[in-house]
Amino acid sequence: MKNLLLFIILFGSCNQNKNLNIQPDKVYDLLSNSKNTILLDVRTKEEVIEKKINNSINIDFYSDDFKDSILSLEKSKTYFVYCRSGRRSLNTVEFMREYGFKESYNVDGGIIKWNDLGLPLK
């Protein structure tokens, strides 16, 4: 089941829809001005230990309960999803949209771009 889920997420959509992406600096501004937004980190625990974006929630993309963890989130919230470079987070956003998370967005370039722009990390 885990392998099937990863296959669907990784290869389910060949089109990288640009309206799913949002720039890190825009996310930073939106996070400070809204209470209905969640920053979701889909990196591994080891990656999170190195550095993370403040106030982000971690759900490991490669964990056995990834799908269930995502589907347990509140669909009415706005989600900004990031990973290291943007691939896992884009796949996550596509999965979320398929399951009714209308306000979910990929942080373009992931934590690498966030860091390159000098935005704060923990």
N, CA, C and O atoms as a GROMACS GRO file, in nm:
protein
  488
    1MET      N    1   0.083  -0.120   0.000
    1MET     CA    2   0.000   0.000   0.000
    1MET      C    3   0.087   0.125   0.000
    1MET      O    4   0.060   0.220  -0.074
    2LYS      N    5   0.192   0.126   0.083
    2LYS     CA    6   0.281   0.242   0.089
    2LYS      C    7   0.345   0.269  -0.047
    2LYS      O    8   0.352   0.384  -0.091
    3ASN      N    9   0.391   0.162  -0.114
    3ASN     CA   10   0.453   0.178  -0.245
    3ASN      C   11   0.353   0.229  -0.349
    3ASN      O   12   0.388   0.311  -0.434
    4LEU      N   13   0.231   0.183  -0.341
    4LEU     CA   14   0.127   0.229  -0.433
    4LEU      C   15   0.099   0.377  -0.411
    4LEU      O   16   0.086   0.452  -0.507
    5LEU      N   17   0.090   0.418  -0.284
    5LEU     CA   18   0.066   0.559  -0.253
    5LEU      C   19   0.180   0.646  -0.307
    5LEU      O   20   0.154   0.750  -0.369
    6LEU      N   21   0.304   0.605  -0.285
    6LEU     CA   22   0.417   0.683  -0.335
    6LEU      C   23   0.416   0.690  -0.487
    6LEU      O   24   0.447   0.795  -0.544
    7PHE      N   25   0.381   0.579  -0.553
    7PHE     CA   26   0.373   0.580  -0.698
    7PHE      C   27   0.268   0.679  -0.746
    7PHE      O   28   0.293   0.757  -0.839
    8ILE      N   29   0.152   0.677  -0.684
    8ILE     CA   30   0.044   0.768  -0.723
    8ILE      C   31   0.086   0.912  -0.701
    8ILE      O   32   0.063   0.997  -0.787
    9ILE      N   33   0.148   0.939  -0.588
    9ILE     CA   34   0.190   1.076  -0.558
    9ILE      C   35   0.300   1.122  -0.653
    9ILE      O   36   0.294   1.233  -0.706
   10LEU      N   37   0.399   1.037  -0.674
   10LEU     CA   38   0.514   1.077  -0.756
   10LEU      C   39   0.481   1.085  -0.905
   10LEU      O   40   0.535   1.171  -0.975
   11PHE      N   41   0.394   0.996  -0.954
   11PHE     CA   42   0.373   0.989  -1.097
   11PHE      C   43   0.229   1.016  -1.140
   11PHE      O   44   0.196   1.003  -1.257
   12GLY      N   45   0.146   1.052  -1.045
   12GLY     CA   46   0.005   1.072  -1.075
   12GLY      C   47  -0.023   1.192  -1.163
   12GLY      O   48  -0.123   1.194  -1.236
   13SER      N   49   0.063   1.290  -1.158
   13SER     CA   50   0.041   1.409  -1.238
   13SER      C   51   0.171   1.453  -1.303
   13SER      O   52   0.268   1.485  -1.234
   14CYS      N   53   0.173   1.453  -1.433
   14CYS     CA   54   0.294   1.493  -1.505
   14CYS      C   55   0.301   1.644  -1.523
   14CYS      O   56   0.408   1.699  -1.548
   15ASN      N   57   0.188   1.711  -1.512
   15ASN     CA   58   0.185   1.856  -1.529
   15ASN      C   59   0.209   1.925  -1.397
   15ASN      O   60   0.136   1.904  -1.300
   16GLN      N   61   0.312   2.009  -1.392
   16GLN     CA   62   0.335   2.087  -1.271
   16GLN      C   63   0.258   2.218  -1.286
   16GLN      O   64   0.307   2.314  -1.346
   17ASN      N   65   0.140   2.220  -1.232
   17ASN     CA   66   0.049   2.333  -1.243
   17ASN      C   67   0.104   2.452  -1.165
   17ASN      O   68   0.118   2.446  -1.043
   18LYS      N   69   0.135   2.558  -1.236
   18LYS     CA   70   0.199   2.673  -1.173
   18LYS      C   71   0.111   2.741  -1.068
   18LYS      O   72   0.164   2.805  -0.978
   19ASN      N   73  -0.021   2.729  -1.078
   19ASN     CA   74  -0.105   2.794  -0.978
   19ASN      C   75  -0.102   2.721  -0.844
   19ASN      O   76  -0.165   2.765  -0.748
   20LEU      N   77  -0.029   2.610  -0.836
   20LEU     CA   78  -0.011   2.542  -0.710
   20LEU      C   79   0.108   2.598  -0.633
   20LEU      O   80   0.120   2.576  -0.513
   21ASN      N   81   0.195   2.671  -0.701
   21ASN     CA   82   0.318   2.723  -0.641
   21ASN      C   83   0.300   2.864  -0.587
   21ASN      O   84   0.225   2.945  -0.641
   22ILE      N   85   0.372   2.891  -0.479
   22ILE     CA   86   0.374   3.024  -0.420
   22ILE      C   87   0.516   3.053  -0.376
   22ILE      O   88   0.586   2.965  -0.326
   23GLN      N   89   0.559   3.176  -0.393
   23GLN     CA   90   0.696   3.215  -0.360
   23GLN      C   91   0.714   3.224  -0.208
   23GLN      O   92   0.623   3.267  -0.137
   24PRO      N   93   0.832   3.185  -0.158
   24PRO     CA   94   0.858   3.185  -0.014
   24PRO      C   95   0.836   3.320   0.054
   24PRO      O   96   0.781   3.324   0.165
   25ASP      N   97   0.876   3.429  -0.008
   25ASP     CA   98   0.859   3.560   0.056
   25ASP      C   99   0.711   3.596   0.071
   25ASP      O  100   0.672   3.661   0.168
   26LYS      N  101   0.630   3.554  -0.024
   26LYS     CA  102   0.484   3.575  -0.016
   26LYS      C  103   0.426   3.492   0.100
   26LYS      O  104   0.340   3.540   0.174
   27VAL      N  105   0.474   3.369   0.113
   27VAL     CA  106   0.429   3.282   0.224
   27VAL      C  107   0.464   3.347   0.357
   27VAL      O  108   0.381   3.351   0.448
   28TYR      N  109   0.585   3.397   0.369
   28TYR     CA  110   0.630   3.461   0.493
   28TYR      C  111   0.537   3.576   0.531
   28TYR      O  112   0.498   3.588   0.647
   29ASP      N  113   0.501   3.659   0.433
   29ASP     CA  114   0.409   3.771   0.458
   29ASP      C  115   0.271   3.721   0.498
   29ASP      O  116   0.210   3.774   0.592
   30LEU      N  117   0.221   3.619   0.429
   30LEU     CA  118   0.087   3.568   0.458
   30LEU      C  119   0.080   3.500   0.595
   30LEU      O  120  -0.020   3.512   0.665
   31LEU      N  121   0.187   3.431   0.633
   31LEU     CA  122   0.187   3.363   0.763
   31LEU      C  123   0.179   3.461   0.878
   31LEU      O  124   0.116   3.432   0.980
   32SER      N  125   0.240   3.576   0.864
   32SER     CA  126   0.239   3.674   0.973
   32SER      C  127   0.108   3.752   0.980
   32SER      O  128   0.083   3.822   1.078
   33ASN      N  129   0.025   3.742   0.877
   33ASN     CA  130  -0.099   3.820   0.872
   33ASN      C  131  -0.226   3.737   0.878
   33ASN      O  132  -0.335   3.791   0.862
   34SER      N  133  -0.215   3.606   0.902
   34SER     CA  134  -0.334   3.523   0.900
   34SER      C  135  -0.329   3.417   1.010
   34SER      O  136  -0.223   3.364   1.042
   35LYS      N  137  -0.444   3.388   1.066
   35LYS     CA  138  -0.455   3.285   1.169
   35LYS      C  139  -0.509   3.155   1.113
   35LYS      O  140  -0.514   3.055   1.185
   36ASN      N  141  -0.549   3.154   0.988
   36ASN     CA  142  -0.610   3.035   0.929
   36ASN      C  143  -0.513   2.961   0.837
   36ASN      O  144  -0.555   2.881   0.753
   37THR      N  145  -0.382   2.987   0.853
   37THR     CA  146  -0.283   2.924   0.767
   37THR      C  147  -0.194   2.828   0.846
   37THR      O  148  -0.163   2.851   0.963
   38ILE      N  149  -0.154   2.722   0.779
   38ILE     CA  150  -0.067   2.621   0.838
   38ILE      C  151   0.053   2.603   0.745
   38ILE      O  152   0.037   2.591   0.624
   39LEU      N  153   0.172   2.601   0.804
   39LEU     CA  154   0.294   2.573   0.730
   39LEU      C  155   0.327   2.426   0.754
   39LEU      O  156   0.355   2.386   0.866
   40LEU      N  157   0.325   2.347   0.648
   40LEU     CA  158   0.342   2.203   0.658
   40LEU      C  159   0.475   2.161   0.596
   40LEU      O  160   0.501   2.187   0.478
   41ASP      N  161   0.559   2.097   0.676
   41ASP     CA  162   0.692   2.050   0.637
   41ASP      C  163   0.682   1.900   0.611
   41ASP      O  164   0.650   1.824   0.703
   42VAL      N  165   0.708   1.856   0.488
   42VAL     CA  166   0.695   1.714   0.455
   42VAL      C  167   0.832   1.645   0.443
   42VAL      O  168   0.843   1.541   0.379
   43ARG      N  169   0.933   1.702   0.505
   43ARG     CA  170   1.067   1.642   0.503
   43ARG      C  171   1.079   1.535   0.611
   43ARG      O  172   0.990   1.519   0.695
   44THR      N  173   1.188   1.462   0.608
   44THR     CA  174   1.213   1.358   0.708
   44THR      C  175   1.252   1.422   0.841
   44THR      O  176   1.288   1.539   0.846
   45LYS      N  177   1.244   1.344   0.946
   45LYS     CA  178   1.283   1.392   1.080
   45LYS      C  179   1.430   1.438   1.081
   45LYS      O  180   1.463   1.538   1.144
   46GLU      N  181   1.515   1.365   1.011
   46GLU     CA  182   1.657   1.402   1.005
   46GLU      C  183   1.677   1.539   0.941
   46GLU      O  184   1.760   1.617   0.986
   47GLU      N  185   1.601   1.568   0.836
   47GLU     CA  186   1.610   1.698   0.770
   47GLU      C  187   1.560   1.810   0.863
   47GLU      O  188   1.617   1.919   0.866
   48VAL      N  189   1.454   1.780   0.937
   48VAL     CA  190   1.396   1.879   1.028
   48VAL      C  191   1.493   1.915   1.139
   48VAL      O  192   1.501   2.030   1.181
   49ILE      N  193   1.568   1.816   1.188
   49ILE     CA  194   1.665   1.840   1.294
   49ILE      C  195   1.771   1.941   1.249
   49ILE      O  196   1.816   2.023   1.329
   50GLU      N  197   1.811   1.935   1.122
   50GLU     CA  198   1.913   2.027   1.070
   50GLU      C  199   1.867   2.172   1.074
   50GLU      O  200   1.937   2.258   1.126
   51LYS      N  201   1.750   2.197   1.019
   51LYS     CA  202   1.690   2.331   1.021
   51LYS      C  203   1.546   2.320   0.977
   51LYS      O  204   1.507   2.229   0.903
   52LYS      N  205   1.466   2.416   1.023
   52LYS     CA  206   1.324   2.417   0.987
   52LYS      C  207   1.274   2.560   0.989
   52LYS      O  208   1.340   2.651   1.039
   53ILE      N  209   1.157   2.578   0.933
   53ILE     CA  210   1.091   2.708   0.936
   53ILE      C  211   1.006   2.712   1.062
   53ILE      O  212   0.933   2.618   1.092
   54ASN      N  213   1.017   2.821   1.136
   54ASN     CA  214   0.943   2.837   1.261
   54ASN      C  215   0.794   2.808   1.244
   54ASN      O  216   0.733   2.841   1.143
   55ASN      N  217   0.739   2.744   1.346
   55ASN     CA  218   0.595   2.716   1.355
   55ASN      C  219   0.542   2.624   1.245
   55ASN      O  220   0.423   2.625   1.215
   56SER      N  221   0.630   2.544   1.186
   56SER     CA  222   0.582   2.448   1.086
   56SER      C  223   0.548   2.316   1.154
   56SER      O  224   0.603   2.282   1.259
   57ILE      N  225   0.456   2.244   1.092
   57ILE     CA  226   0.414   2.112   1.138
   57ILE      C  227   0.479   2.010   1.045
   57ILE      O  228   0.475   2.026   0.923
   58ASN      N  229   0.539   1.906   1.101
   58ASN     CA  230   0.608   1.806   1.020
   58ASN      C  231   0.524   1.680   1.004
   58ASN      O  232   0.478   1.621   1.102
   59ILE      N  233   0.504   1.640   0.878
   59ILE     CA  234   0.449   1.510   0.844
   59ILE      C  235   0.543   1.453   0.738
   59ILE      O  236   0.547   1.501   0.625
   60ASP      N  237   0.617   1.351   0.774
   60ASP     CA  238   0.719   1.292   0.687
   60ASP      C  239   0.655   1.227   0.565
   60ASP      O  240   0.575   1.135   0.577
   61PHE      N  241   0.693   1.276   0.448
   61PHE     CA  242   0.642   1.226   0.320
   61PHE      C  243   0.663   1.076   0.306
   61PHE      O  244   0.581   1.008   0.244
   62TYR      N  245   0.770   1.024   0.362
   62TYR     CA  246   0.804   0.883   0.347
   62TYR      C  247   0.750   0.794   0.460
   62TYR      O  248   0.776   0.674   0.461
   63SER      N  249   0.677   0.851   0.554
   63SER     CA  250   0.626   0.771   0.665
   63SER      C  251   0.511   0.682   0.620
   63SER      O  252   0.440   0.713   0.524
   64ASP      N  253   0.493   0.572   0.691
   64ASP     CA  254   0.386   0.477   0.659
   64ASP      C  255   0.247   0.537   0.675
   64ASP      O  256   0.154   0.497   0.605
   65ASP      N  257   0.233   0.633   0.766
   65ASP     CA  258   0.102   0.692   0.790
   65ASP      C  259   0.084   0.830   0.725
   65ASP      O  260  -0.002   0.908   0.765
   66PHE      N  261   0.166   0.859   0.625
   66PHE     CA  262   0.161   0.990   0.558
   66PHE      C  263   0.020   1.023   0.508
   66PHE      O  264  -0.034   1.129   0.539
   67LYS      N  265  -0.038   0.934   0.432
   67LYS     CA  266  -0.170   0.958   0.373
   67LYS      C  267  -0.273   0.986   0.481
   67LYS      O  268  -0.347   1.083   0.473
   68ASP      N  269  -0.277   0.901   0.582
   68ASP     CA  270  -0.374   0.919   0.690
   68ASP      C  271  -0.351   1.049   0.765
   68ASP      O  272  -0.446   1.118   0.802
   69SER      N  273  -0.225   1.083   0.787
   69SER     CA  274  -0.192   1.208   0.857
   69SER      C  275  -0.239   1.330   0.778
   69SER      O  276  -0.294   1.424   0.834
   70ILE      N  277  -0.217   1.327   0.649
   70ILE     CA  278  -0.262   1.438   0.563
   70ILE      C  279  -0.414   1.446   0.564
   70ILE      O  280  -0.472   1.554   0.581
   71LEU      N  281  -0.479   1.333   0.547
   71LEU     CA  282  -0.625   1.332   0.540
   71LEU      C  283  -0.692   1.367   0.672
   71LEU      O  284  -0.811   1.398   0.675
   72SER      N  285  -0.617   1.362   0.782
   72SER     CA  286  -0.675   1.400   0.911
   72SER      C  287  -0.670   1.551   0.935
   72SER      O  288  -0.727   1.600   1.032
   73LEU      N  289  -0.604   1.624   0.847
   73LEU     CA  290  -0.595   1.769   0.862
   73LEU      C  291  -0.729   1.834   0.827
   73LEU      O  292  -0.810   1.778   0.754
   74GLU      N  293  -0.750   1.952   0.881
   74GLU     CA  294  -0.873   2.026   0.859
   74GLU      C  295  -0.872   2.088   0.718
   74GLU      O  296  -0.784   2.167   0.685
   75LYS      N  297  -0.969   2.052   0.637
   75LYS     CA  298  -0.973   2.095   0.497
   75LYS      C  299  -1.006   2.243   0.480
   75LYS      O  300  -0.981   2.299   0.373
   76SER      N  301  -1.060   2.307   0.580
   76SER     CA  302  -1.098   2.447   0.568
   76SER      C  303  -0.981   2.543   0.587
   76SER      O  304  -0.995   2.663   0.561
   77LYS      N  305  -0.866   2.493   0.630
   77LYS     CA  306  -0.748   2.577   0.651
   77LYS      C  307  -0.673   2.598   0.520
   77LYS      O  308  -0.695   2.526   0.422
   78THR      N  309  -0.583   2.696   0.520
   78THR     CA  310  -0.492   2.718   0.408
   78THR      C  311  -0.357   2.658   0.445
   78THR      O  312  -0.303   2.686   0.552
   79TYR      N  313  -0.303   2.576   0.353
   79TYR     CA  314  -0.176   2.506   0.378
   79TYR      C  315  -0.069   2.552   0.280
   79TYR      O  316  -0.090   2.557   0.159
   80PHE      N  317   0.047   2.586   0.336
   80PHE     CA  318   0.166   2.612   0.258
   80PHE      C  319   0.261   2.497   0.288
   80PHE      O  320   0.305   2.480   0.402
   81VAL      N  321   0.293   2.418   0.187
   81VAL     CA  322   0.368   2.294   0.206
   81VAL      C  323   0.508   2.311   0.150
   81VAL      O  324   0.527   2.360   0.038
   82TYR      N  325   0.607   2.270   0.229
   82TYR     CA  326   0.745   2.278   0.181
   82TYR      C  327   0.822   2.151   0.212
   82TYR      O  328   0.787   2.074   0.301
   83CYS      N  329   0.929   2.132   0.137
   83CYS     CA  330   1.024   2.025   0.160
   83CYS      C  331   1.163   2.083   0.137
   83CYS      O  332   1.184   2.202   0.160
   84ARG      N  333   1.255   2.004   0.092
   84ARG     CA  334   1.391   2.054   0.069
   84ARG      C  335   1.395   2.145  -0.054
   84ARG      O  336   1.443   2.259  -0.047
   85SER      N  337   1.346   2.094  -0.167
   85SER     CA  338   1.357   2.170  -0.292
   85SER      C  339   1.225   2.196  -0.362
   85SER      O  340   1.220   2.278  -0.454
   86GLY      N  341   1.119   2.129  -0.322
   86GLY     CA  342   0.988   2.154  -0.381
   86GLY      C  343   0.921   2.036  -0.448
   86GLY      O  344   0.804   2.045  -0.484
   87ARG      N  345   0.991   1.925  -0.466
   87ARG     CA  346   0.930   1.811  -0.535
   87ARG      C  347   0.830   1.737  -0.448
   87ARG      O  348   0.716   1.716  -0.489
   88ARG      N  349   0.871   1.697  -0.328
   88ARG     CA  350   0.779   1.626  -0.238
   88ARG      C  351   0.660   1.713  -0.201
   88ARG      O  352   0.547   1.665  -0.192
   89SER      N  353   0.687   1.841  -0.179
   89SER     CA  354   0.578   1.931  -0.139
   89SER      C  355   0.478   1.951  -0.254
   89SER      O  356   0.358   1.959  -0.230
   90LEU      N  357   0.528   1.961  -0.377
   90LEU     CA  358   0.436   1.973  -0.490
   90LEU      C  359   0.351   1.848  -0.503
   90LEU      O  360   0.230   1.857  -0.526
   91ASN      N  361   0.412   1.731  -0.488
   91ASN     CA  362   0.335   1.606  -0.493
   91ASN      C  363   0.232   1.601  -0.381
   91ASN      O  364   0.121   1.552  -0.400
   92THR      N  365   0.269   1.651  -0.264
   92THR     CA  366   0.177   1.655  -0.151
   92THR      C  367   0.059   1.746  -0.180
   92THR      O  368  -0.056   1.711  -0.153
   93VAL      N  369   0.086   1.863  -0.235
   93VAL     CA  370  -0.020   1.958  -0.267
   93VAL      C  371  -0.114   1.899  -0.372
   93VAL      O  372  -0.236   1.915  -0.362
   94GLU      N  373  -0.060   1.833  -0.472
   94GLU     CA  374  -0.145   1.769  -0.572
   94GLU      C  375  -0.235   1.664  -0.507
   94GLU      O  376  -0.354   1.656  -0.538
   95PHE      N  377  -0.178   1.585  -0.416
   95PHE     CA  378  -0.256   1.485  -0.342
   95PHE      C  379  -0.364   1.553  -0.258
   95PHE      O  380  -0.479   1.510  -0.258
   96MET      N  381  -0.328   1.659  -0.188
   96MET     CA  382  -0.424   1.731  -0.104
   96MET      C  383  -0.538   1.787  -0.188
   96MET      O  384  -0.655   1.776  -0.149
   97ARG      N  385  -0.506   1.846  -0.301
   97ARG     CA  386  -0.610   1.902  -0.388
   97ARG      C  387  -0.706   1.792  -0.435
   97ARG      O  388  -0.827   1.814  -0.443
   98GLU      N  389  -0.652   1.676  -0.467
   98GLU     CA  390  -0.736   1.564  -0.510
   98GLU      C  391  -0.834   1.522  -0.402
   98GLU      O  392  -0.942   1.471  -0.432
   99TYR      N  393  -0.798   1.545  -0.276
   99TYR     CA  394  -0.883   1.505  -0.164
   99TYR      C  395  -0.955   1.623  -0.099
   99TYR      O  396  -0.995   1.615   0.017
  100GLY      N  397  -0.971   1.733  -0.172
  100GLY     CA  398  -1.057   1.841  -0.128
  100GLY      C  399  -0.993   1.954  -0.049
  100GLY      O  400  -1.064   2.038   0.005
  101PHE      N  401  -0.860   1.958  -0.041
  101PHE     CA  402  -0.791   2.070   0.024
  101PHE      C  403  -0.772   2.179  -0.081
  101PHE      O  404  -0.668   2.186  -0.146
  102LYS      N  405  -0.872   2.264  -0.097
  102LYS     CA  406  -0.872   2.363  -0.204
  102LYS      C  407  -0.766   2.471  -0.186
  102LYS      O  408  -0.715   2.526  -0.284
  103GLU      N  409  -0.732   2.502  -0.062
  103GLU     CA  410  -0.634   2.606  -0.034
  103GLU      C  411  -0.504   2.543   0.015
  103GLU      O  412  -0.465   2.559   0.131
  104SER      N  413  -0.437   2.472  -0.074
  104SER     CA  414  -0.306   2.415  -0.044
  104SER      C  415  -0.210   2.457  -0.154
  104SER      O  416  -0.242   2.451  -0.272
  105TYR      N  417  -0.090   2.499  -0.113
  105TYR     CA  418   0.007   2.555  -0.207
  105TYR      C  419   0.148   2.504  -0.178
  105TYR      O  420   0.186   2.484  -0.063
  106ASN      N  421   0.223   2.485  -0.283
  106ASN     CA  422   0.361   2.444  -0.276
  106ASN      C  423   0.451   2.566  -0.258
  106ASN      O  424   0.444   2.660  -0.337
  107VAL      N  425   0.535   2.564  -0.155
  107VAL     CA  426   0.634   2.672  -0.137
  107VAL      C  427   0.743   2.647  -0.239
  107VAL      O  428   0.826   2.557  -0.224
  108ASP      N  429   0.743   2.728  -0.343
  108ASP     CA  430   0.833   2.710  -0.457
  108ASP      C  431   0.980   2.712  -0.413
  108ASP      O  432   1.025   2.805  -0.347
  109GLY      N  433   1.052   2.607  -0.451
  109GLY     CA  434   1.194   2.600  -0.418
  109GLY      C  435   1.225   2.546  -0.279
  109GLY      O  436   1.342   2.530  -0.244
  110GLY      N  437   1.122   2.519  -0.200
  110GLY     CA  438   1.138   2.460  -0.069
  110GLY      C  439   1.222   2.542   0.028
  110GLY      O  440   1.236   2.663   0.013
  111ILE      N  441   1.278   2.473   0.126
  111ILE     CA  442   1.355   2.540   0.230
  111ILE      C  443   1.487   2.596   0.173
  111ILE      O  444   1.544   2.689   0.229
  112ILE      N  445   1.534   2.538   0.063
  112ILE     CA  446   1.656   2.590  -0.001
  112ILE      C  447   1.632   2.734  -0.046
  112ILE      O  448   1.712   2.823  -0.016
  113LYS      N  449   1.524   2.758  -0.118
  113LYS     CA  450   1.495   2.893  -0.167
  113LYS      C  451   1.461   2.986  -0.050
  113LYS      O  452   1.499   3.102  -0.050
  114TRP      N  453   1.387   2.934   0.048
  114TRP     CA  454   1.354   3.012   0.168
  114TRP      C  455   1.482   3.065   0.231
  114TRP      O  456   1.493   3.184   0.263
  115ASN      N  457   1.579   2.976   0.249
  115ASN     CA  458   1.707   3.012   0.308
  115ASN      C  459   1.784   3.110   0.219
  115ASN      O  460   1.843   3.206   0.269
  116ASP      N  461   1.785   3.087   0.089
  116ASP     CA  462   1.854   3.175  -0.006
  116ASP      C  463   1.799   3.317  -0.003
  116ASP      O  464   1.872   3.413  -0.027
  117LEU      N  465   1.671   3.331   0.027
  117LEU     CA  466   1.609   3.464   0.036
  117LEU      C  467   1.633   3.530   0.171
  117LEU      O  468   1.592   3.644   0.192
  118GLY      N  469   1.700   3.460   0.262
  118GLY     CA  470   1.732   3.516   0.394
  118GLY      C  471   1.613   3.519   0.488
  118GLY      O  472   1.614   3.594   0.585
  119LEU      N  473   1.513   3.438   0.462
  119LEU     CA  474   1.398   3.432   0.550
  119LEU      C  475   1.436   3.350   0.674
  119LEU      O  476   1.521   3.262   0.666
  120PRO      N  477   1.373   3.378   0.790
  120PRO     CA  478   1.417   3.317   0.916
  120PRO      C  479   1.396   3.166   0.923
  120PRO      O  480   1.295   3.112   0.877
  121LEU      N  481   1.495   3.100   0.982
  121LEU     CA  482   1.491   2.956   1.008
  121LEU      C  483   1.520   2.932   1.155
  121LEU      O  484   1.577   3.017   1.223
  122LYS      N  485   1.480   2.817   1.202
  122LYS     CA  486   1.507   2.778   1.342
  122LYS      C  487   1.616   2.674   1.343
  122LYS      O  488   1.655   2.627   1.450
   0.00000   0.00000   0.00000
